[in-house]
Amino acid sequence: MEQTLYEKVGGEEAIAKVVDYFYSELVLKDDTVNHFFEHTDMEKQRRHQTKFISFALGGPNQYSGKSMAKAHEGMNIQPAHFDAIANHLHAALAHFEVNEADIDKALSKVASLREDIIYK
């Protein structure tokens, strides 16, 4: 049986490291998007994001948070913001040596949620 991307990258522990890097080194240093996280409990955000990305990569669905549309309600996220976050996720996965083909698979999962996230 073919490994899931989740297994390939090393499971939840590895994804947690990607998520930490994603926020600490990329998202929170990017002035075009970091204001979205000004009043966010980042520990909780990191946990949610780790579970969400784990699921997006074929891992177990432990995500029990709000729907994507609900979670982003009132944020008025524009396409450029969405793209910036997707680019940061690409960079974070690449930083941990996930290959391009696998990154593309992960990002197409993320892209499928675009309509639930932008303009809310």
Chimera marker file (.cmm) of the C-alpha trace (Angstrom):
<marker_set name="trace">
<marker id="1" x="0.000" y="0.000" z="0.000" r="1" g="1" b="0" radius="0.5"/>
<marker id="2" x="1.284" y="3.437" z="-0.870" r="1" g="1" b="0" radius="0.5"/>
<marker id="3" x="2.350" y="5.600" z="2.034" r="1" g="1" b="0" radius="0.5"/>
<marker id="4" x="0.245" y="8.658" z="2.732" r="1" g="1" b="0" radius="0.5"/>
<marker id="5" x="1.995" y="12.016" z="2.583" r="1" g="1" b="0" radius="0.5"/>
<marker id="6" x="1.375" y="12.164" z="6.321" r="1" g="1" b="0" radius="0.5"/>
<marker id="7" x="3.452" y="9.014" z="6.865" r="1" g="1" b="0" radius="0.5"/>
<marker id="8" x="6.028" y="10.081" z="4.302" r="1" g="1" b="0" radius="0.5"/>
<marker id="9" x="6.823" y="13.349" z="6.077" r="1" g="1" b="0" radius="0.5"/>
<marker id="10" x="7.049" y="11.659" z="9.467" r="1" g="1" b="0" radius="0.5"/>
<marker id="11" x="3.587" y="11.981" z="11.000" r="1" g="1" b="0" radius="0.5"/>
<marker id="12" x="2.226" y="14.519" z="13.431" r="1" g="1" b="0" radius="0.5"/>
<marker id="13" x="5.515" y="15.209" z="15.206" r="1" g="1" b="0" radius="0.5"/>
<marker id="14" x="7.219" y="16.211" z="11.962" r="1" g="1" b="0" radius="0.5"/>
<marker id="15" x="4.203" y="18.254" z="10.879" r="1" g="1" b="0" radius="0.5"/>
<marker id="16" x="4.243" y="20.110" z="14.210" r="1" g="1" b="0" radius="0.5"/>
<marker id="17" x="7.826" y="21.184" z="13.404" r="1" g="1" b="0" radius="0.5"/>
<marker id="18" x="6.769" y="22.373" z="9.942" r="1" g="1" b="0" radius="0.5"/>
<marker id="19" x="3.904" y="24.336" z="11.509" r="1" g="1" b="0" radius="0.5"/>
<marker id="20" x="6.202" y="25.961" z="14.092" r="1" g="1" b="0" radius="0.5"/>
<marker id="21" x="8.587" y="27.047" z="11.363" r="1" g="1" b="0" radius="0.5"/>
<marker id="22" x="5.659" y="28.163" z="9.162" r="1" g="1" b="0" radius="0.5"/>
<marker id="23" x="4.422" y="30.580" z="11.833" r="1" g="1" b="0" radius="0.5"/>
<marker id="24" x="7.633" y="31.634" z="13.610" r="1" g="1" b="0" radius="0.5"/>
<marker id="25" x="9.880" y="32.127" z="10.608" r="1" g="1" b="0" radius="0.5"/>
<marker id="26" x="7.456" y="32.970" z="7.806" r="1" g="1" b="0" radius="0.5"/>
<marker id="27" x="3.889" y="34.005" z="8.605" r="1" g="1" b="0" radius="0.5"/>
<marker id="28" x="4.524" y="36.092" z="11.717" r="1" g="1" b="0" radius="0.5"/>
<marker id="29" x="7.429" y="37.897" z="10.028" r="1" g="1" b="0" radius="0.5"/>
<marker id="30" x="5.296" y="38.777" z="6.991" r="1" g="1" b="0" radius="0.5"/>
<marker id="31" x="3.654" y="42.171" z="7.457" r="1" g="1" b="0" radius="0.5"/>
<marker id="32" x="1.133" y="41.464" z="4.706" r="1" g="1" b="0" radius="0.5"/>
<marker id="33" x="-0.515" y="38.709" z="6.786" r="1" g="1" b="0" radius="0.5"/>
<marker id="34" x="0.729" y="38.794" z="10.385" r="1" g="1" b="0" radius="0.5"/>
<marker id="35" x="-1.983" y="41.244" z="11.479" r="1" g="1" b="0" radius="0.5"/>
<marker id="36" x="-4.513" y="38.411" z="11.110" r="1" g="1" b="0" radius="0.5"/>
<marker id="37" x="-2.833" y="36.750" z="14.101" r="1" g="1" b="0" radius="0.5"/>
<marker id="38" x="-2.517" y="39.785" z="16.414" r="1" g="1" b="0" radius="0.5"/>
<marker id="39" x="-5.166" y="38.564" z="18.843" r="1" g="1" b="0" radius="0.5"/>
<marker id="40" x="-4.680" y="34.850" z="18.288" r="1" g="1" b="0" radius="0.5"/>
<marker id="41" x="-3.673" y="32.301" z="20.892" r="1" g="1" b="0" radius="0.5"/>
<marker id="42" x="-0.735" y="30.980" z="18.858" r="1" g="1" b="0" radius="0.5"/>
<marker id="43" x="-0.342" y="27.779" z="20.881" r="1" g="1" b="0" radius="0.5"/>
<marker id="44" x="-3.926" y="26.856" z="20.082" r="1" g="1" b="0" radius="0.5"/>
<marker id="45" x="-3.481" y="28.016" z="16.483" r="1" g="1" b="0" radius="0.5"/>
<marker id="46" x="-0.388" y="25.814" z="16.073" r="1" g="1" b="0" radius="0.5"/>
<marker id="47" x="-2.228" y="22.782" z="17.496" r="1" g="1" b="0" radius="0.5"/>
<marker id="48" x="-5.206" y="23.322" z="15.195" r="1" g="1" b="0" radius="0.5"/>
<marker id="49" x="-2.981" y="23.867" z="12.177" r="1" g="1" b="0" radius="0.5"/>
<marker id="50" x="-0.937" y="20.737" z="12.941" r="1" g="1" b="0" radius="0.5"/>
<marker id="51" x="-4.100" y="18.627" z="13.102" r="1" g="1" b="0" radius="0.5"/>
<marker id="52" x="-5.485" y="20.277" z="9.996" r="1" g="1" b="0" radius="0.5"/>
<marker id="53" x="-2.307" y="19.793" z="7.922" r="1" g="1" b="0" radius="0.5"/>
<marker id="54" x="-1.961" y="16.225" z="9.222" r="1" g="1" b="0" radius="0.5"/>
<marker id="55" x="-5.459" y="15.520" z="7.912" r="1" g="1" b="0" radius="0.5"/>
<marker id="56" x="-4.791" y="17.354" z="4.630" r="1" g="1" b="0" radius="0.5"/>
<marker id="57" x="-1.768" y="15.082" z="4.106" r="1" g="1" b="0" radius="0.5"/>
<marker id="58" x="-3.789" y="11.908" z="4.615" r="1" g="1" b="0" radius="0.5"/>
<marker id="59" x="-3.358" y="11.460" z="8.351" r="1" g="1" b="0" radius="0.5"/>
<marker id="60" x="-6.132" y="10.828" z="10.862" r="1" g="1" b="0" radius="0.5"/>
<marker id="61" x="-8.885" y="13.427" z="11.085" r="1" g="1" b="0" radius="0.5"/>
<marker id="62" x="-8.521" y="14.787" z="14.605" r="1" g="1" b="0" radius="0.5"/>
<marker id="63" x="-9.548" y="18.270" z="13.607" r="1" g="1" b="0" radius="0.5"/>
<marker id="64" x="-12.628" y="19.214" z="15.573" r="1" g="1" b="0" radius="0.5"/>
<marker id="65" x="-12.427" y="22.964" z="15.240" r="1" g="1" b="0" radius="0.5"/>
<marker id="66" x="-14.825" y="25.268" z="13.455" r="1" g="1" b="0" radius="0.5"/>
<marker id="67" x="-15.549" y="24.882" z="9.765" r="1" g="1" b="0" radius="0.5"/>
<marker id="68" x="-13.103" y="26.746" z="7.535" r="1" g="1" b="0" radius="0.5"/>
<marker id="69" x="-15.759" y="29.320" z="6.647" r="1" g="1" b="0" radius="0.5"/>
<marker id="70" x="-16.647" y="29.886" z="10.317" r="1" g="1" b="0" radius="0.5"/>
<marker id="71" x="-13.009" y="30.062" z="11.413" r="1" g="1" b="0" radius="0.5"/>
<marker id="72" x="-12.263" y="32.831" z="8.892" r="1" g="1" b="0" radius="0.5"/>
<marker id="73" x="-15.511" y="34.748" z="9.283" r="1" g="1" b="0" radius="0.5"/>
<marker id="74" x="-15.143" y="38.515" z="9.466" r="1" g="1" b="0" radius="0.5"/>
<marker id="75" x="-11.466" y="38.389" z="8.492" r="1" g="1" b="0" radius="0.5"/>
<marker id="76" x="-12.047" y="39.523" z="4.909" r="1" g="1" b="0" radius="0.5"/>
<marker id="77" x="-9.075" y="37.532" z="3.640" r="1" g="1" b="0" radius="0.5"/>
<marker id="78" x="-8.200" y="38.542" z="0.097" r="1" g="1" b="0" radius="0.5"/>
<marker id="79" x="-6.759" y="36.263" z="-2.610" r="1" g="1" b="0" radius="0.5"/>
<marker id="80" x="-3.305" y="37.817" z="-2.115" r="1" g="1" b="0" radius="0.5"/>
<marker id="81" x="-3.401" y="36.915" z="1.590" r="1" g="1" b="0" radius="0.5"/>
<marker id="82" x="-4.451" y="33.359" z="0.825" r="1" g="1" b="0" radius="0.5"/>
<marker id="83" x="-1.644" y="33.066" z="-1.738" r="1" g="1" b="0" radius="0.5"/>
<marker id="84" x="0.925" y="34.450" z="0.711" r="1" g="1" b="0" radius="0.5"/>
<marker id="85" x="-0.036" y="31.823" z="3.318" r="1" g="1" b="0" radius="0.5"/>
<marker id="86" x="0.038" y="29.042" z="0.691" r="1" g="1" b="0" radius="0.5"/>
<marker id="87" x="3.501" y="30.233" z="-0.408" r="1" g="1" b="0" radius="0.5"/>
<marker id="88" x="4.696" y="30.173" z="3.201" r="1" g="1" b="0" radius="0.5"/>
<marker id="89" x="3.390" y="26.638" z="3.589" r="1" g="1" b="0" radius="0.5"/>
<marker id="90" x="5.251" y="25.679" z="0.412" r="1" g="1" b="0" radius="0.5"/>
<marker id="91" x="8.447" y="27.220" z="1.800" r="1" g="1" b="0" radius="0.5"/>
<marker id="92" x="8.013" y="25.513" z="5.192" r="1" g="1" b="0" radius="0.5"/>
<marker id="93" x="7.510" y="22.084" z="3.615" r="1" g="1" b="0" radius="0.5"/>
<marker id="94" x="10.492" y="22.658" z="1.302" r="1" g="1" b="0" radius="0.5"/>
<marker id="95" x="12.606" y="23.735" z="4.302" r="1" g="1" b="0" radius="0.5"/>
<marker id="96" x="11.974" y="20.283" z="5.794" r="1" g="1" b="0" radius="0.5"/>
<marker id="97" x="12.963" y="18.647" z="2.497" r="1" g="1" b="0" radius="0.5"/>
<marker id="98" x="9.521" y="17.497" z="1.375" r="1" g="1" b="0" radius="0.5"/>
<marker id="99" x="9.812" y="16.960" z="-2.376" r="1" g="1" b="0" radius="0.5"/>
<marker id="100" x="8.040" y="19.223" z="-4.882" r="1" g="1" b="0" radius="0.5"/>
<marker id="101" x="5.556" y="16.592" z="-6.078" r="1" g="1" b="0" radius="0.5"/>
<marker id="102" x="4.398" y="16.014" z="-2.498" r="1" g="1" b="0" radius="0.5"/>
<marker id="103" x="4.269" y="19.733" z="-1.783" r="1" g="1" b="0" radius="0.5"/>
<marker id="104" x="2.066" y="20.160" z="-4.864" r="1" g="1" b="0" radius="0.5"/>
<marker id="105" x="-0.309" y="17.488" z="-3.558" r="1" g="1" b="0" radius="0.5"/>
<marker id="106" x="-0.497" y="19.183" z="-0.178" r="1" g="1" b="0" radius="0.5"/>
<marker id="107" x="-1.073" y="22.613" z="-1.703" r="1" g="1" b="0" radius="0.5"/>
<marker id="108" x="-3.827" y="21.372" z="-3.996" r="1" g="1" b="0" radius="0.5"/>
<marker id="109" x="-5.638" y="20.175" z="-0.848" r="1" g="1" b="0" radius="0.5"/>
<marker id="110" x="-5.219" y="23.633" z="0.634" r="1" g="1" b="0" radius="0.5"/>
<marker id="111" x="-6.328" y="25.292" z="-2.627" r="1" g="1" b="0" radius="0.5"/>
<marker id="112" x="-9.567" y="23.307" z="-2.536" r="1" g="1" b="0" radius="0.5"/>
<marker id="113" x="-10.506" y="25.272" z="0.601" r="1" g="1" b="0" radius="0.5"/>
<marker id="114" x="-9.916" y="28.666" z="-0.991" r="1" g="1" b="0" radius="0.5"/>
<marker id="115" x="-13.617" y="29.421" z="-1.479" r="1" g="1" b="0" radius="0.5"/>
<marker id="116" x="-14.319" y="28.710" z="2.213" r="1" g="1" b="0" radius="0.5"/>
<marker id="117" x="-11.609" y="31.098" z="3.327" r="1" g="1" b="0" radius="0.5"/>
<marker id="118" x="-11.501" y="34.205" z="1.136" r="1" g="1" b="0" radius="0.5"/>
<marker id="119" x="-13.934" y="37.145" z="1.321" r="1" g="1" b="0" radius="0.5"/>
<marker id="120" x="-15.596" y="35.899" z="4.526" r="1" g="1" b="0" radius="0.5"/>
<link id1="1" id2="2" r="1" g="1" b="0" radius="0.2"/>
<link id1="2" id2="3" r="1" g="1" b="0" radius="0.2"/>
<link id1="3" id2="4" r="1" g="1" b="0" radius="0.2"/>
<link id1="4" id2="5" r="1" g="1" b="0" radius="0.2"/>
<link id1="5" id2="6" r="1" g="1" b="0" radius="0.2"/>
<link id1="6" id2="7" r="1" g="1" b="0" radius="0.2"/>
<link id1="7" id2="8" r="1" g="1" b="0" radius="0.2"/>
<link id1="8" id2="9" r="1" g="1" b="0" radius="0.2"/>
<link id1="9" id2="10" r="1" g="1" b="0" radius="0.2"/>
<link id1="10" id2="11" r="1" g="1" b="0" radius="0.2"/>
<link id1="11" id2="12" r="1" g="1" b="0" radius="0.2"/>
<link id1="12" id2="13" r="1" g="1" b="0" radius="0.2"/>
<link id1="13" id2="14" r="1" g="1" b="0" radius="0.2"/>
<link id1="14" id2="15" r="1" g="1" b="0" radius="0.2"/>
<link id1="15" id2="16" r="1" g="1" b="0" radius="0.2"/>
<link id1="16" id2="17" r="1" g="1" b="0" radius="0.2"/>
<link id1="17" id2="18" r="1" g="1" b="0" radius="0.2"/>
<link id1="18" id2="19" r="1" g="1" b="0" radius="0.2"/>
<link id1="19" id2="20" r="1" g="1" b="0" radius="0.2"/>
<link id1="20" id2="21" r="1" g="1" b="0" radius="0.2"/>
<link id1="21" id2="22" r="1" g="1" b="0" radius="0.2"/>
<link id1="22" id2="23" r="1" g="1" b="0" radius="0.2"/>
<link id1="23" id2="24" r="1" g="1" b="0" radius="0.2"/>
<link id1="24" id2="25" r="1" g="1" b="0" radius="0.2"/>
<link id1="25" id2="26" r="1" g="1" b="0" radius="0.2"/>
<link id1="26" id2="27" r="1" g="1" b="0" radius="0.2"/>
<link id1="27" id2="28" r="1" g="1" b="0" radius="0.2"/>
<link id1="28" id2="29" r="1" g="1" b="0" radius="0.2"/>
<link id1="29" id2="30" r="1" g="1" b="0" radius="0.2"/>
<link id1="30" id2="31" r="1" g="1" b="0" radius="0.2"/>
<link id1="31" id2="32" r="1" g="1" b="0" radius="0.2"/>
<link id1="32" id2="33" r="1" g="1" b="0" radius="0.2"/>
<link id1="33" id2="34" r="1" g="1" b="0" radius="0.2"/>
<link id1="34" id2="35" r="1" g="1" b="0" radius="0.2"/>
<link id1="35" id2="36" r="1" g="1" b="0" radius="0.2"/>
<link id1="36" id2="37" r="1" g="1" b="0" radius="0.2"/>
<link id1="37" id2="38" r="1" g="1" b="0" radius="0.2"/>
<link id1="38" id2="39" r="1" g="1" b="0" radius="0.2"/>
<link id1="39" id2="40" r="1" g="1" b="0" radius="0.2"/>
<link id1="40" id2="41" r="1" g="1" b="0" radius="0.2"/>
<link id1="41" id2="42" r="1" g="1" b="0" radius="0.2"/>
<link id1="42" id2="43" r="1" g="1" b="0" radius="0.2"/>
<link id1="43" id2="44" r="1" g="1" b="0" radius="0.2"/>
<link id1="44" id2="45" r="1" g="1" b="0" radius="0.2"/>
<link id1="45" id2="46" r="1" g="1" b="0" radius="0.2"/>
<link id1="46" id2="47" r="1" g="1" b="0" radius="0.2"/>
<link id1="47" id2="48" r="1" g="1" b="0" radius="0.2"/>
<link id1="48" id2="49" r="1" g="1" b="0" radius="0.2"/>
<link id1="49" id2="50" r="1" g="1" b="0" radius="0.2"/>
<link id1="50" id2="51" r="1" g="1" b="0" radius="0.2"/>
<link id1="51" id2="52" r="1" g="1" b="0" radius="0.2"/>
<link id1="52" id2="53" r="1" g="1" b="0" radius="0.2"/>
<link id1="53" id2="54" r="1" g="1" b="0" radius="0.2"/>
<link id1="54" id2="55" r="1" g="1" b="0" radius="0.2"/>
<link id1="55" id2="56" r="1" g="1" b="0" radius="0.2"/>
<link id1="56" id2="57" r="1" g="1" b="0" radius="0.2"/>
<link id1="57" id2="58" r="1" g="1" b="0" radius="0.2"/>
<link id1="58" id2="59" r="1" g="1" b="0" radius="0.2"/>
<link id1="59" id2="60" r="1" g="1" b="0" radius="0.2"/>
<link id1="60" id2="61" r="1" g="1" b="0" radius="0.2"/>
<link id1="61" id2="62" r="1" g="1" b="0" radius="0.2"/>
<link id1="62" id2="63" r="1" g="1" b="0" radius="0.2"/>
<link id1="63" id2="64" r="1" g="1" b="0" radius="0.2"/>
<link id1="64" id2="65" r="1" g="1" b="0" radius="0.2"/>
<link id1="65" id2="66" r="1" g="1" b="0" radius="0.2"/>
<link id1="66" id2="67" r="1" g="1" b="0" radius="0.2"/>
<link id1="67" id2="68" r="1" g="1" b="0" radius="0.2"/>
<link id1="68" id2="69" r="1" g="1" b="0" radius="0.2"/>
<link id1="69" id2="70" r="1" g="1" b="0" radius="0.2"/>
<link id1="70" id2="71" r="1" g="1" b="0" radius="0.2"/>
<link id1="71" id2="72" r="1" g="1" b="0" radius="0.2"/>
<link id1="72" id2="73" r="1" g="1" b="0" radius="0.2"/>
<link id1="73" id2="74" r="1" g="1" b="0" radius="0.2"/>
<link id1="74" id2="75" r="1" g="1" b="0" radius="0.2"/>
<link id1="75" id2="76" r="1" g="1" b="0" radius="0.2"/>
<link id1="76" id2="77" r="1" g="1" b="0" radius="0.2"/>
<link id1="77" id2="78" r="1" g="1" b="0" radius="0.2"/>
<link id1="78" id2="79" r="1" g="1" b="0" radius="0.2"/>
<link id1="79" id2="80" r="1" g="1" b="0" radius="0.2"/>
<link id1="80" id2="81" r="1" g="1" b="0" radius="0.2"/>
<link id1="81" id2="82" r="1" g="1" b="0" radius="0.2"/>
<link id1="82" id2="83" r="1" g="1" b="0" radius="0.2"/>
<link id1="83" id2="84" r="1" g="1" b="0" radius="0.2"/>
<link id1="84" id2="85" r="1" g="1" b="0" radius="0.2"/>
<link id1="85" id2="86" r="1" g="1" b="0" radius="0.2"/>
<link id1="86" id2="87" r="1" g="1" b="0" radius="0.2"/>
<link id1="87" id2="88" r="1" g="1" b="0" radius="0.2"/>
<link id1="88" id2="89" r="1" g="1" b="0" radius="0.2"/>
<link id1="89" id2="90" r="1" g="1" b="0" radius="0.2"/>
<link id1="90" id2="91" r="1" g="1" b="0" radius="0.2"/>
<link id1="91" id2="92" r="1" g="1" b="0" radius="0.2"/>
<link id1="92" id2="93" r="1" g="1" b="0" radius="0.2"/>
<link id1="93" id2="94" r="1" g="1" b="0" radius="0.2"/>
<link id1="94" id2="95" r="1" g="1" b="0" radius="0.2"/>
<link id1="95" id2="96" r="1" g="1" b="0" radius="0.2"/>
<link id1="96" id2="97" r="1" g="1" b="0" radius="0.2"/>
<link id1="97" id2="98" r="1" g="1" b="0" radius="0.2"/>
<link id1="98" id2="99" r="1" g="1" b="0" radius="0.2"/>
<link id1="99" id2="100" r="1" g="1" b="0" radius="0.2"/>
<link id1="100" id2="101" r="1" g="1" b="0" radius="0.2"/>
<link id1="101" id2="102" r="1" g="1" b="0" radius="0.2"/>
<link id1="102" id2="103" r="1" g="1" b="0" radius="0.2"/>
<link id1="103" id2="104" r="1" g="1" b="0" radius="0.2"/>
<link id1="104" id2="105" r="1" g="1" b="0" radius="0.2"/>
<link id1="105" id2="106" r="1" g="1" b="0" radius="0.2"/>
<link id1="106" id2="107" r="1" g="1" b="0" radius="0.2"/>
<link id1="107" id2="108" r="1" g="1" b="0" radius="0.2"/>
<link id1="108" id2="109" r="1" g="1" b="0" radius="0.2"/>
<link id1="109" id2="110" r="1" g="1" b="0" radius="0.2"/>
<link id1="110" id2="111" r="1" g="1" b="0" radius="0.2"/>
<link id1="111" id2="112" r="1" g="1" b="0" radius="0.2"/>
<link id1="112" id2="113" r="1" g="1" b="0" radius="0.2"/>
<link id1="113" id2="114" r="1" g="1" b="0" radius="0.2"/>
<link id1="114" id2="115" r="1" g="1" b="0" radius="0.2"/>
<link id1="115" id2="116" r="1" g="1" b="0" radius="0.2"/>
<link id1="116" id2="117" r="1" g="1" b="0" radius="0.2"/>
<link id1="117" id2="118" r="1" g="1" b="0" radius="0.2"/>
<link id1="118" id2="119" r="1" g="1" b="0" radius="0.2"/>
<link id1="119" id2="120" r="1" g="1" b="0" radius="0.2"/>
</marker_set>
